[in-house]
């Protein structure tokens, strides 16, 4: 309980009161983070949650003894859904139960995964927490630090002091943590420290953390295979821990500037990405480009960027835009949570001038002088991005994706995914540029730029001239034969444009996506689908491979839902959807910094006579705060006076 308290309290400049998870929320006023297990005795208010206080449901755990309480307050939780969004579930059973009650939710995991701290580079100890004697093989406990999970102490601040001691022990001494308690494991995961869980492996899966921890199940007679004297390599599940942390931050940021300003004030942003330590496959693509010419982006476009980071978490994504500004747009949350996303303005004129070495200078100058005329064309907003994608790939190479192209598998160079485009129709009549993967300086890109300089002035009023028309023309030109590949439509366009509406209205179980890397949702045709309908293929596609999984955009059908078997799928693809394979049709299965006064000294001072200074009213956007890559120790003050 105290670790959960510290996880929440780090987002407050000070804490004025606590809510006991066994008593309830009826008399609380102010900013409240709810991240605890519901009990039978847990009382709920008679009014809507968001009418009573600024409540943020981050990570709830509901067991059988509290199910009746939740069931009798469906209206309250659904009201929270309407006003604040989906509710975070700490584990899969809780997620299933909330959804059974018609409560929008997502798999959030434990909020203790946010308890990151600066870690010492000289950690050499094995730290064992709450493992029964005799379960570990001889020698493992030699010279290990033994800690207990529970402290029988009625005074809250002493329990908090002990929880803080555990965190400090991890950060300063633990080379590896061995524990039988998931709540004791997650803070170590948050610090990037390997954890060996001792107990039933099935329990890990039920809590959705099986891929983050090493495991040893002595009850099944497993053999101990770990050498704790050597550094255990990081688990691939750290990428999912990063996604959980990103969702937690996204919820807090959306809830109130109170939390955002506190995090910036204490240097918590940008968050350290744990998955950076996980070695990438050398064959994976590492540079992705998007182009945006609108002043805002939709949640579907944002999700297309999330899909890239889901499968390529350590990649660099550059959003080329003259209408979005880093530090003031919907995409800032990626950089804040440690993902390598940059928004870059572009100057088409300057970019064209760099082609002088390969293009006729007179043609370049004539084209540049005509830009103002071209910009009056009805389709310039699209043609501009067409020209931009050819320029970007010619200069830097990498992967270009339209913002309505959604990955469902990683792009691996070994799968011939280099120097490629794809047909967008089964008849192979048209080649699309919605996805293009090329090495820099490729011959066909130079050919595209040459054609544009020579011919665009005669076609700038025509809609498809620089997209599918130009790519189709180049694919048939003998000059470029054998220099690039045109893949089958199943690779990126498994649903043709005439049928894409079905993705938003049907399940499409007959559709084979085994050879598909991404699905093109064609915003020009489907933009009116502001939400996705439960049980459809697009609903699963848009919610399975997310980074900010708290953003749930699923609505019910007006008619009876015939897809109930597909509802209980965690939004993060955990346990039910082939989480890294992209198999959407699989059906569900049952540097150390010196800190000021210590946390505890401030805590004791605040509760027993110390006056904590009141913060100024939070501003909507913190400015002038230097960036810092690591989470600091918990910093808040606890004060006696209720605010």
C-alpha positions, 0 to 999 in steps of 0.5 A: 500500500505504501509503495502505491502511495509513493507512486502517486504522491510523486506527482503532487507538490505536497500531500494534504490527506490520504484515503484508506482503500478499505473505507471509501471516497465519500468525503474526499475533496481535491486532486485524488489518484485512485490506484488501489484494490477495492474491498467490500467495505469500500464506500462510493459517493452518491454523486458522480465521481467527477462531480465530487472531486478531481479523481483519476482512476489510474489502476484498480484491482477488483476481486470477488469481495468487491464485485458487488460494490462495483456492480451496484455503482455501474452508473458511477463508473460509466459516468466517469467514462463519459467525462474522463475516459476509460478506467485503468485495470491493474490485472486481466481479471479486473479488466474482464470484470469491468468490461462485463459490467459495461465499463470502458477500461484498459489494461494499465498494470500496477502504478508502481511501475512509475517508481523509477529512480536514479540507480547507482552504476555499482550495484552488486547485491542480490536483494531478496524480498519475501521468499519463503525459506527453502525455495531457493537453491543453496548459495543464492541467499549467501551475502544477499540482502533480505527484506520483508514486504510487511512492516507491522507498524500502525504509524503511517509515516513509518511504513512510508519510511520503510517503503522508501528504504526498499526503493533506495536499497534497490536503487543503490545496491540491487544487481538483481531482485528476487521476490514472490510479490509482484508489487515488490517486483514492479518498482525494480522493473521501473528502475531497469533492474532484472527481477526473478519472480519465485512462484506460479508462472500462471499468476504472472500471466494473469497480472499481465507481467509475464514478459517483464520478469524472469520466473522460477516455479519451485512448485512445478519442480523447475530447475534453477538456471540463473547465475545471479553473480552475472548481469541478467540481460534486460527482458523484452517485456520492458517495452510493454512496461514503457507502454504502461508508463506512457499510458499512465502519464497520458492519463495524468496529463489529460486529467489536470495541469496540476500533475503535469506541472509537478512532473516538469517542476521536479524534472521527471519529464522526459521519462527514461525509456526502459526498453532502450536497454533491450537490444534491437534486431539489427534488421529492423527499420530504424527511421520513419517519416510522416507528413502532416499539413493540417493544424491538428491530428486525429486520434486515428492519425496519432494511433498510426504513429503509436503503431510504429513505436509498438513494433519499432520502439527504439526507432526514430520517427520524424513528423514533417509539418509546418502546421504542428509545433513541438511543445504545443501539439498532440504528439508531444506526449511521445517525446515526454514518455521517452520515445524518439519523435521529432516534429520538423518544419520543412522548406520545399524551396530549400529542399529542391535547391539541394537537388542541383547536383543531380537535376538541371538547375534551370528546371529547379529554378523554374519549378521553385518560381512556380510554387506560388501558382501550384499552391493555388491548386485544389489538390496542393495539400496532397501534392505537397506531401507527395513531393515531400516524401520523394525528397525525404526518402531521396535525402535520408532514406527510411520508411515513409507512411501516410498517417492512415497506414497502420502497422500490424507487424514489424518491418524487417529488412530480411523480408525483402522490405527494402526499396519497395512500394506495393500494389493497392489493388488485386488486379495490380493496376495501381501502385500506391505511395502510401508506404514507401521504403527506400535507401537514400539516393535511390535511382527511382526517387531521382526519376520521380523528382525528374518527372515532377520538375519536367511535367507537374506544371501541366498536371497540377490541377489533377488529383492523383498525378503525383501519387499512384499515377506517378508510382505506377508509371515509374514501376513500368519504366524499363529504366528502373527495372530490377532496382526496386520491388512492387509487392503484392497488394496483400502486403499493405492493402489487404482491403481495397479502397472500395471495401475499406468501409467493411473494416469499420462495420464488420469482423471480416473473419474470412480476411487472411492477414498472414502476409500483411504488414500494415492496413491502409484505412484510407482516411479520404473514404473513412474519415467519418468514422470518428469512433470504432464499433465494438467487434469490428476488425478496425476496432481491434486493429486500432486498439491492439497495438497502442502506446497510449492504451488509455485512449479507448475509442470503442462504441457499441453497436445500436443493434445487438452485438454479435461479436461478444466473443471478441470483447475481452481483449486488452487494449495492449494486445496482452494475452489475447491477441498475438501481441507481437505477431500482428495476428489480428484474427486470432480469437481470444483464449481463456545519473545520480543527482544530489537531492535536497532534504530527503523524502522522509525528512520532508514527510516527517517535517510536513506531518509533525510541525513543518509548514509546507509552502503552498504552490502557486496556481498551476499554469497550463504549460510549464516553461523554462524547465530543463529536461532530465532523463531520469526520474528523481526520488520521491520529493513531495511534502505531506502537510497536516492541513487539509486543502 
